[in-house]
Amino acid sequence: MPAGGRLSAEAAVAICELLEASRGVHAGQLGEMICRTAERLGLADARLWLADLQQHCLVPYGGLAGDGEDGCLSIDGTLAGWAYRSGELQCADADSGTAAAWVPLVDGGERLGVLGGEMTDREEATVAGLRLLAGLAARFVASDQRYGDLAARTRRLRPVSVPAEVQRSLLPPLSCATTTTAIGGVLEPAYDIGGDSFDYAVSDDRAWLAVFDAMGHGLNAALMVSLAVSAYRHARRTGADVAGCYERVDETIASQFGPDRFVTGVLAELDTTTGELVYLVAGHHPGVVLRAGRVVRHLGDAVRLPFGLGNGLGPIPSQPTNTRIGAERLEPGDRVLLYTDGVVEARDRAGDFFGLDRLEELLVREDASGSDVPETLRRLVHAVLEHQDQDLQDDATLVLLQWRAIVAPAS
């Protein structure tokens, strides 16, 4: 399909009218308005679909509300799913002379779903209008997720536990992308437990990422990891570096939960202009650096005690003080993967661990296939779920960062 194309005057008017009419309407009305606008732009029988929490299928927007996968579209086995996975408009000719078309809904790098229907023509102006409308629809859906519940209810195929509700309410968007950086995260099981979390942020020249794993399970673990994320964000937003963030989280967990409770994790900060990555490992599995199709480094040389047990950044017995903060100079295209123990310690029926070797092999394979950050994470976590027959006994969380160097213009 054409990648660009000039927007027609009729499409511009329709989209402007949608923007004007969208003020003050609720999410359900807005979905209907988007579909009517899509039909004005040449997409008959238009309908919005959102990815379910586990990214197995696409669910009609507002249509199922926890009724299971009946009536959904497989993300792995349909053209609609391919549009979602590839981020590109996909078409299939029909006997009627029209084409079934699926336009991805992407907001700031976060994949949300697709806009589907029957295209009456494939003119560049039609494609351009639908792409613009899909981008606007994605922004509306993302906004609904902040102040409404329709999108959240749509994406749930079964009830979510209270610990999982606490846990998911604090997550950032599952992915984002800028000219320099792509970051994504994924957390399973989607409907229960509650001891893991992740966070990230991106600015003009910095990207931050973190993964946390609270001891225990259930509501207490969910509350503890939520507090860890909040303390991390508070420190980060006040300008603290990785060491300062560690101290803030450590002190917060210790003061609220006492000496017998802790959270493990990894904190990292990337200079997106130079590729300099600084990091700290708080009693956690080290991160993995992938470069040019192979794993070149494990980020395990800056180990501290878990949050809540570290007493700030004082020296650890038997550990040299120069291990406080680690550093790695990334190269363009490098990927950094953080993960929790629920990934590598997932067991199959025979009792075999999923393991770090298997995780790294899959990471290398997805990189070689050209999968972007969100799709790589989706496939990795599905592999973990399949290994444990879709029934994880512990949270499994993955966070992936890819650095893209800025190419200076020729002088």
Sequence and secondary structure as in RCSB ss.txt:
>XXXX:A:sequence
MPAGGRLSAEAAVAICELLEASRGVHAGQLGEMICRTAERLGLADARLWLADLQQHCLVPYGGLAGDGEDGCLSI
DGTLAGWAYRSGELQCADADSGTAAAWVPLVDGGERLGVLGGEMTDREEATVAGLRLLAGLAARFVASDQRYGDL
AARTRRLRPVSVPAEVQRSLLPPLSCATTTTAIGGVLEPAYDIGGDSFDYAVSDDRAWLAVFDAMGHGLNAALMV
SLAVSAYRHARRTGADVAGCYERVDETIASQFGPDRFVTGVLAELDTTTGELVYLVAGHHPGVVLRAGRVVRHLG
DAVRLPFGLGNGLGPIPSQPTNTRIGAERLEPGDRVLLYTDGVVEARDRAGDFFGLDRLEELLVREDASGSDVPE
TLRRLVHAVLEHQDQDLQDDATLVLLQWRAIVAPAS
>XXXX:A:secstr
  S     HHHHHHHHHHHHHTTT  HHHHHHHHHHHHHHTTEEEEEEEEE TTSSEEEETTT SS  STT EET
TTSHHHHHHHH S EEEE TTS EEEEEEEEETTEEEEEEEEEES   HHHHHHHHHHHHHHHHHHHHHHHH SH
HHHHT SS   HHHHHHHHT   SEEE SSEEEEEEEE SSS   EEEEEEE SSEEEEEEEEESS HHHHHHHH
HHHHHHHHHHHHTT  HHHHHHHHHHHHHHHH TT  EEEEEEEEETTT EEEEEEESS  EEEEETTEEEEEE 
SSEE  BTTS TT   TTS GGGSSEEEE  TT EEEEE HHHHT B TT  B  HHHHHHHHHHHHHHT  HHH
HHHHHHHHHHHHTTT  SS EEEEEEEE        
